[in-house]
Amino acid sequence: MTEITGKKKLPVAVERFILHWGDMGDEWGVNRSVSQIHGLLYLAEAPMTAEDIADTLGMARSNVSNSLKELLAWNLIRRAPILGDRRDHYEAETDIWEVAARIAARRKEREIDPAIAALRACVSDATDDPTISPVASKRLKEMLAFTELADHWFMQMLKVPRPRLVALMKLGEKIANLLPLGKAR
């Protein structure tokens, strides 16, 4: 059993956010407890100990400890030393742009990079296999080209200064008006 009773009372908006952040993480393949702890630390006004986190969220200390290790590996939280206290305290990165960039980079590392490697191997295998249909070979090449294009775009966006990225995002579909006209699909 990883949950315990007797959790601290949180403001309704904070509790709602933590629960929703946990659900979102679960949808993305991240352990719900990891996401909830991140949500708590993101909204926390001061660094928290693992014991504080366990008490606040009503989680077992071992669950919190493992979740903190994962959040440290994702570089979404850091240890924050507190003068006169030997316990580890943790705080979250609170710059939402930085949080999004770190999550995206980690997901790229875990999902996109292996997908590209697998697709490259499939395309290579298909080239040497006389039994593969031209349709399957074409679709593998198209999927690889799309995935590499998305990867290339992501890497370029990491280099765009934040104010320009914000402006680009606000333009939305209007940016298409700046491109030469092409065949509509």
C-alpha atoms as an extended CHARMM CRD file, in Angstrom:
* protein
*
       185  EXT
         1         1  MET       CA              0.0000000000        0.0000000000        0.0000000000  PROA      1               0.0000000000
         2         2  THR       CA              1.5730000000        3.2760000000       -1.0650000000  PROA      2               0.0000000000
         3         3  GLU       CA             -1.0460000000        5.7180000000        0.1510000000  PROA      3               0.0000000000
         4         4  ILE       CA             -1.5700000000        6.7160000000        3.7540000000  PROA      4               0.0000000000
         5         5  THR       CA             -4.3120000000        8.6460000000        5.4660000000  PROA      5               0.0000000000
         6         6  GLY       CA             -4.1310000000       11.8800000000        7.3820000000  PROA      6               0.0000000000
         7         7  LYS       CA             -2.9440000000       14.2120000000        4.6430000000  PROA      7               0.0000000000
         8         8  LYS       CA             -2.7270000000       17.9590000000        5.2230000000  PROA      8               0.0000000000
         9         9  LYS       CA             -5.5800000000       20.1380000000        3.9760000000  PROA      9               0.0000000000
        10        10  LEU       CA             -4.7080000000       22.1260000000        0.8630000000  PROA      10              0.0000000000
        11        11  PRO       CA             -6.6130000000       25.0240000000       -0.6720000000  PROA      11              0.0000000000
        12        12  VAL       CA             -9.1860000000       23.7350000000       -3.1730000000  PROA      12              0.0000000000
        13        13  ALA       CA             -7.4290000000       25.2570000000       -6.2120000000  PROA      13              0.0000000000
        14        14  VAL       CA             -4.0770000000       23.7680000000       -5.1840000000  PROA      14              0.0000000000
        15        15  GLU       CA             -5.5690000000       20.3260000000       -4.5880000000  PROA      15              0.0000000000
        16        16  ARG       CA             -7.4330000000       20.4820000000       -7.8980000000  PROA      16              0.0000000000
        17        17  PHE       CA             -4.2280000000       21.4330000000       -9.7330000000  PROA      17              0.0000000000
        18        18  ILE       CA             -2.1950000000       18.6580000000       -8.0830000000  PROA      18              0.0000000000
        19        19  LEU       CA             -4.8370000000       16.0460000000       -8.8960000000  PROA      19              0.0000000000
        20        20  HSD       CA             -5.1680000000       17.2730000000      -12.4860000000  PROA      20              0.0000000000
        21        21  TRP       CA             -1.3720000000       17.4160000000      -12.9530000000  PROA      21              0.0000000000
        22        22  GLY       CA             -1.2440000000       13.8270000000      -11.6860000000  PROA      22              0.0000000000
        23        23  ASP       CA             -3.9350000000       12.7780000000      -14.1810000000  PROA      23              0.0000000000
        24        24  MET       CA             -2.1130000000       14.5260000000      -17.0340000000  PROA      24              0.0000000000
        25        25  GLY       CA              1.1370000000       12.8240000000      -16.1100000000  PROA      25              0.0000000000
        26        26  ASP       CA             -0.6490000000        9.4890000000      -16.0110000000  PROA      26              0.0000000000
        27        27  GLU       CA             -1.9700000000       10.1180000000      -19.5440000000  PROA      27              0.0000000000
        28        28  TRP       CA              1.5980000000       10.8780000000      -20.6910000000  PROA      28              0.0000000000
        29        29  GLY       CA              2.9550000000        7.6770000000      -19.1840000000  PROA      29              0.0000000000
        30        30  VAL       CA              4.4060000000        9.2630000000      -16.0480000000  PROA      30              0.0000000000
        31        31  ASN       CA              3.5660000000        7.7890000000      -12.6600000000  PROA      31              0.0000000000
        32        32  ARG       CA              0.6640000000        9.6950000000      -11.0970000000  PROA      32              0.0000000000
        33        33  SER       CA              2.5200000000       10.1410000000       -7.7810000000  PROA      33              0.0000000000
        34        34  VAL       CA              5.5360000000       11.6290000000       -9.5770000000  PROA      34              0.0000000000
        35        35  SER       CA              3.2950000000       14.1450000000      -11.3230000000  PROA      35              0.0000000000
        36        36  GLN       CA              1.3870000000       15.0300000000       -8.1530000000  PROA      36              0.0000000000
        37        37  ILE       CA              4.6180000000       15.6610000000       -6.2610000000  PROA      37              0.0000000000
        38        38  HSD       CA              5.8390000000       17.8440000000       -9.0940000000  PROA      38              0.0000000000
        39        39  GLY       CA              2.5480000000       19.7510000000       -9.0110000000  PROA      39              0.0000000000
        40        40  LEU       CA              2.8590000000       20.2990000000       -5.2580000000  PROA      40              0.0000000000
        41        41  LEU       CA              6.4640000000       21.4990000000       -5.4830000000  PROA      41              0.0000000000
        42        42  TYR       CA              5.6200000000       23.7330000000       -8.4490000000  PROA      42              0.0000000000
        43        43  LEU       CA              3.0160000000       25.5870000000       -6.3710000000  PROA      43              0.0000000000
        44        44  ALA       CA              4.9220000000       25.4700000000       -3.0670000000  PROA      44              0.0000000000
        45        45  GLU       CA              6.1250000000       28.8030000000       -1.6950000000  PROA      45              0.0000000000
        46        46  ALA       CA              9.1920000000       27.2430000000       -0.0730000000  PROA      46              0.0000000000
        47        47  PRO       CA             11.3010000000       24.1020000000       -0.4870000000  PROA      47              0.0000000000
        48        48  MET       CA              9.8010000000       20.9900000000        1.0990000000  PROA      48              0.0000000000
        49        49  THR       CA             11.2730000000       17.8670000000        2.6810000000  PROA      49              0.0000000000
        50        50  ALA       CA             10.2280000000       14.3950000000        1.6010000000  PROA      50              0.0000000000
        51        51  GLU       CA              8.3990000000       14.0720000000        4.9300000000  PROA      51              0.0000000000
        52        52  ASP       CA              6.4870000000       17.3270000000        4.2740000000  PROA      52              0.0000000000
        53        53  ILE       CA              5.5270000000       16.0560000000        0.8250000000  PROA      53              0.0000000000
        54        54  ALA       CA              4.4210000000       12.6610000000        2.1700000000  PROA      54              0.0000000000
        55        55  ASP       CA              2.3290000000       14.3130000000        4.8950000000  PROA      55              0.0000000000
        56        56  THR       CA              0.7920000000       16.8670000000        2.5320000000  PROA      56              0.0000000000
        57        57  LEU       CA             -0.1730000000       14.3910000000       -0.1760000000  PROA      57              0.0000000000
        58        58  GLY       CA             -0.9120000000       11.4320000000        2.0740000000  PROA      58              0.0000000000
        59        59  MET       CA              1.6820000000        9.2550000000        0.3430000000  PROA      59              0.0000000000
        60        60  ALA       CA              4.0340000000        6.6660000000        1.7420000000  PROA      60              0.0000000000
        61        61  ARG       CA              7.5450000000        8.0090000000        2.3620000000  PROA      61              0.0000000000
        62        62  SER       CA              9.0740000000        5.3340000000        0.1040000000  PROA      62              0.0000000000
        63        63  ASN       CA              6.7890000000        6.3650000000       -2.7620000000  PROA      63              0.0000000000
        64        64  VAL       CA              7.8100000000        9.9990000000       -2.2900000000  PROA      64              0.0000000000
        65        65  SER       CA             11.5040000000        9.0830000000       -2.1930000000  PROA      65              0.0000000000
        66        66  ASN       CA             11.3120000000        7.1420000000       -5.4650000000  PROA      66              0.0000000000
        67        67  SER       CA              9.2510000000        9.8720000000       -7.1040000000  PROA      67              0.0000000000
        68        68  LEU       CA             11.7530000000       12.5570000000       -6.0700000000  PROA      68              0.0000000000
        69        69  LYS       CA             14.5630000000       10.5350000000       -7.6610000000  PROA      69              0.0000000000
        70        70  GLU       CA             12.6180000000       10.4230000000      -10.9130000000  PROA      70              0.0000000000
        71        71  LEU       CA             11.8710000000       14.1620000000      -10.8200000000  PROA      71              0.0000000000
        72        72  LEU       CA             15.5600000000       14.8640000000      -10.1780000000  PROA      72              0.0000000000
        73        73  ALA       CA             16.4500000000       12.7140000000      -13.1960000000  PROA      73              0.0000000000
        74        74  TRP       CA             13.9990000000       14.7210000000      -15.3270000000  PROA      74              0.0000000000
        75        75  ASN       CA             15.6880000000       17.8920000000      -13.9900000000  PROA      75              0.0000000000
        76        76  LEU       CA             12.2850000000       19.2600000000      -12.9520000000  PROA      76              0.0000000000
        77        77  ILE       CA             13.2370000000       19.6710000000       -9.2920000000  PROA      77              0.0000000000
        78        78  ARG       CA             16.4510000000       20.3300000000       -7.4030000000  PROA      78              0.0000000000
        79        79  ARG       CA             17.7320000000       19.9600000000       -3.8710000000  PROA      79              0.0000000000
        80        80  ALA       CA             17.6370000000       23.2230000000       -1.9740000000  PROA      80              0.0000000000
        81        81  PRO       CA             19.9010000000       23.3820000000        1.0830000000  PROA      81              0.0000000000
        82        82  ILE       CA             18.4090000000       25.0570000000        4.1490000000  PROA      82              0.0000000000
        83        83  LEU       CA             20.8210000000       26.5320000000        6.6880000000  PROA      83              0.0000000000
        84        84  GLY       CA             20.7080000000       24.5990000000        9.9560000000  PROA      84              0.0000000000
        85        85  ASP       CA             18.6680000000       21.6850000000        8.5520000000  PROA      85              0.0000000000
        86        86  ARG       CA             20.4640000000       18.5070000000        7.5190000000  PROA      86              0.0000000000
        87        87  ARG       CA             17.4390000000       17.0720000000        5.7050000000  PROA      87              0.0000000000
        88        88  ASP       CA             17.1310000000       17.3580000000        1.9390000000  PROA      88              0.0000000000
        89        89  HSD       CA             14.6550000000       19.9750000000        0.8000000000  PROA      89              0.0000000000
        90        90  TYR       CA             13.2900000000       20.0800000000       -2.7320000000  PROA      90              0.0000000000
        91        91  GLU       CA             11.9870000000       22.8310000000       -4.9590000000  PROA      91              0.0000000000
        92        92  ALA       CA             10.6280000000       22.7410000000       -8.4830000000  PROA      92              0.0000000000
        93        93  GLU       CA             11.7260000000       24.7190000000      -11.4950000000  PROA      93              0.0000000000
        94        94  THR       CA              9.0220000000       27.3880000000      -11.6340000000  PROA      94              0.0000000000
        95        95  ASP       CA              9.7700000000       28.9260000000      -15.0270000000  PROA      95              0.0000000000
        96        96  ILE       CA              6.9820000000       27.2260000000      -17.0010000000  PROA      96              0.0000000000
        97        97  TRP       CA              8.8470000000       27.7060000000      -20.2890000000  PROA      97              0.0000000000
        98        98  GLU       CA             11.8500000000       25.9010000000      -18.8330000000  PROA      98              0.0000000000
        99        99  VAL       CA              9.6070000000       23.1660000000      -17.3980000000  PROA      99              0.0000000000
       100       100  ALA       CA              7.9950000000       22.6410000000      -20.8060000000  PROA      100             0.0000000000
       101       101  ALA       CA             11.3870000000       22.5800000000      -22.5580000000  PROA      101             0.0000000000
       102       102  ARG       CA             12.7790000000       20.0200000000      -20.1000000000  PROA      102             0.0000000000
       103       103  ILE       CA              9.7200000000       17.7810000000      -20.3680000000  PROA      103             0.0000000000
       104       104  ALA       CA              9.8030000000       18.0150000000      -24.1620000000  PROA      104             0.0000000000
       105       105  ALA       CA             13.5370000000       17.2550000000      -24.2570000000  PROA      105             0.0000000000
       106       106  ARG       CA             13.1030000000       14.2350000000      -21.9970000000  PROA      106             0.0000000000
       107       107  ARG       CA             10.1560000000       12.9450000000      -24.0480000000  PROA      107             0.0000000000
       108       108  LYS       CA             12.1840000000       13.4190000000      -27.2350000000  PROA      108             0.0000000000
       109       109  GLU       CA             14.9890000000       11.4050000000      -25.6690000000  PROA      109             0.0000000000
       110       110  ARG       CA             12.6190000000        8.6390000000      -24.5420000000  PROA      110             0.0000000000
       111       111  GLU       CA             10.2460000000        8.5360000000      -27.5190000000  PROA      111             0.0000000000
       112       112  ILE       CA             11.3690000000       10.3730000000      -30.6590000000  PROA      112             0.0000000000
       113       113  ASP       CA             15.0530000000        9.3870000000      -30.7010000000  PROA      113             0.0000000000
       114       114  PRO       CA             14.2970000000        5.6370000000      -30.3860000000  PROA      114             0.0000000000
       115       115  ALA       CA             11.5140000000        5.9730000000      -32.9820000000  PROA      115             0.0000000000
       116       116  ILE       CA             13.9120000000        7.5580000000      -35.4710000000  PROA      116             0.0000000000
       117       117  ALA       CA             16.4980000000        4.8340000000      -34.8600000000  PROA      117             0.0000000000
       118       118  ALA       CA             13.8730000000        2.1200000000      -35.3250000000  PROA      118             0.0000000000
       119       119  LEU       CA             12.4660000000        3.7280000000      -38.4750000000  PROA      119             0.0000000000
       120       120  ARG       CA             15.9430000000        4.1200000000      -39.9640000000  PROA      120             0.0000000000
       121       121  ALA       CA             16.5840000000        0.4360000000      -39.3250000000  PROA      121             0.0000000000
       122       122  CYS       CA             13.2250000000       -0.4810000000      -40.8940000000  PROA      122             0.0000000000
       123       123  VAL       CA             13.9100000000        1.6300000000      -43.9870000000  PROA      123             0.0000000000
       124       124  SER       CA             17.3620000000        0.0690000000      -44.2880000000  PROA      124             0.0000000000
       125       125  ASP       CA             15.9290000000       -3.4450000000      -43.8970000000  PROA      125             0.0000000000
       126       126  ALA       CA             13.2070000000       -2.6660000000      -46.4470000000  PROA      126             0.0000000000
       127       127  THR       CA             15.7920000000       -1.5070000000      -48.9830000000  PROA      127             0.0000000000
       128       128  ASP       CA             17.5280000000       -4.8900000000      -48.8540000000  PROA      128             0.0000000000
       129       129  ASP       CA             14.3400000000       -6.9900000000      -48.7440000000  PROA      129             0.0000000000
       130       130  PRO       CA             12.9070000000       -7.9400000000      -52.1350000000  PROA      130             0.0000000000
       131       131  THR       CA              9.7550000000       -9.3200000000      -50.4740000000  PROA      131             0.0000000000
       132       132  ILE       CA              8.5940000000       -5.9860000000      -49.0400000000  PROA      132             0.0000000000
       133       133  SER       CA              5.8660000000       -4.2570000000      -50.9980000000  PROA      133             0.0000000000
       134       134  PRO       CA              6.5640000000       -0.8660000000      -52.5630000000  PROA      134             0.0000000000
       135       135  VAL       CA              3.6280000000        0.5430000000      -50.5690000000  PROA      135             0.0000000000
       136       136  ALA       CA              5.0890000000       -0.5590000000      -47.2240000000  PROA      136             0.0000000000
       137       137  SER       CA              8.5390000000        0.6980000000      -48.2000000000  PROA      137             0.0000000000
       138       138  LYS       CA              7.1230000000        4.0890000000      -49.2660000000  PROA      138             0.0000000000
       139       139  ARG       CA              5.1240000000        4.4710000000      -46.0450000000  PROA      139             0.0000000000
       140       140  LEU       CA              8.1480000000        3.6390000000      -43.8890000000  PROA      140             0.0000000000
       141       141  LYS       CA             10.1850000000        6.2950000000      -45.7240000000  PROA      141             0.0000000000
       142       142  GLU       CA              7.3740000000        8.8410000000      -45.3210000000  PROA      142             0.0000000000
       143       143  MET       CA              7.0620000000        8.1350000000      -41.6170000000  PROA      143             0.0000000000
       144       144  LEU       CA             10.8240000000        8.4450000000      -41.1600000000  PROA      144             0.0000000000
       145       145  ALA       CA             10.8890000000       11.7180000000      -43.1110000000  PROA      145             0.0000000000
       146       146  PHE       CA              8.0270000000       13.1270000000      -41.0250000000  PROA      146             0.0000000000
       147       147  THR       CA              9.6010000000       12.0690000000      -37.7220000000  PROA      147             0.0000000000
       148       148  GLU       CA             12.9940000000       13.4940000000      -38.6990000000  PROA      148             0.0000000000
       149       149  LEU       CA             11.3340000000       16.7550000000      -39.7760000000  PROA      149             0.0000000000
       150       150  ALA       CA              9.5020000000       17.0490000000      -36.4530000000  PROA      150             0.0000000000
       151       151  ASP       CA             12.7440000000       16.2920000000      -34.6080000000  PROA      151             0.0000000000
       152       152  HSD       CA             14.6280000000       18.9030000000      -36.6440000000  PROA      152             0.0000000000
       153       153  TRP       CA             11.8870000000       21.4810000000      -35.9680000000  PROA      153             0.0000000000
       154       154  PHE       CA             12.0030000000       20.7480000000      -32.2330000000  PROA      154             0.0000000000
       155       155  MET       CA             15.7840000000       21.1960000000      -32.1300000000  PROA      155             0.0000000000
       156       156  GLN       CA             15.4580000000       24.5270000000      -33.9720000000  PROA      156             0.0000000000
       157       157  MET       CA             12.7460000000       25.7570000000      -31.5920000000  PROA      157             0.0000000000
       158       158  LEU       CA             15.0430000000       25.1200000000      -28.6220000000  PROA      158             0.0000000000
       159       159  LYS       CA             17.4230000000       27.7360000000      -30.0560000000  PROA      159             0.0000000000
       160       160  VAL       CA             14.7880000000       30.4310000000      -30.6230000000  PROA      160             0.0000000000
       161       161  PRO       CA             14.9720000000       33.1560000000      -27.9580000000  PROA      161             0.0000000000
       162       162  ARG       CA             11.9030000000       33.0900000000      -25.7210000000  PROA      162             0.0000000000
       163       163  PRO       CA             10.4540000000       36.4860000000      -26.7720000000  PROA      163             0.0000000000
       164       164  ARG       CA             10.5950000000       35.4310000000      -30.4220000000  PROA      164             0.0000000000
       165       165  LEU       CA              9.1060000000       32.0450000000      -29.6050000000  PROA      165             0.0000000000
       166       166  VAL       CA              6.2230000000       33.7240000000      -27.7530000000  PROA      166             0.0000000000
       167       167  ALA       CA              5.6210000000       36.0000000000      -30.7370000000  PROA      167             0.0000000000
       168       168  LEU       CA              5.7430000000       33.0180000000      -33.0980000000  PROA      168             0.0000000000
       169       169  MET       CA              3.2340000000       31.1020000000      -30.9880000000  PROA      169             0.0000000000
       170       170  LYS       CA              0.8990000000       34.0950000000      -30.8170000000  PROA      170             0.0000000000
       171       171  LEU       CA              0.9310000000       34.3570000000      -34.6040000000  PROA      171             0.0000000000
       172       172  GLY       CA             -0.5480000000       30.8870000000      -34.8460000000  PROA      172             0.0000000000
       173       173  GLU       CA             -1.9360000000       30.1380000000      -38.2810000000  PROA      173             0.0000000000
       174       174  LYS       CA             -1.2020000000       33.7040000000      -39.4250000000  PROA      174             0.0000000000
       175       175  ILE       CA              2.4100000000       32.6190000000      -39.9010000000  PROA      175             0.0000000000
       176       176  ALA       CA              1.2290000000       30.5940000000      -42.9110000000  PROA      176             0.0000000000
       177       177  ASN       CA              0.4050000000       33.8860000000      -44.6730000000  PROA      177             0.0000000000
       178       178  LEU       CA              4.1270000000       34.6640000000      -44.7360000000  PROA      178             0.0000000000
       179       179  LEU       CA              4.9190000000       31.4880000000      -46.6440000000  PROA      179             0.0000000000
       180       180  PRO       CA              4.7400000000       31.1940000000      -50.4240000000  PROA      180             0.0000000000
       181       181  LEU       CA              1.4580000000       29.7800000000      -51.6560000000  PROA      181             0.0000000000
       182       182  GLY       CA              1.5280000000       26.1100000000      -52.3740000000  PROA      182             0.0000000000
       183       183  LYS       CA             -0.8610000000       23.3660000000      -53.1960000000  PROA      183             0.0000000000
       184       184  ALA       CA             -3.5610000000       23.1490000000      -50.5170000000  PROA      184             0.0000000000
       185       185  ARG       CA             -4.1630000000       19.6560000000      -49.1360000000  PROA      185             0.0000000000
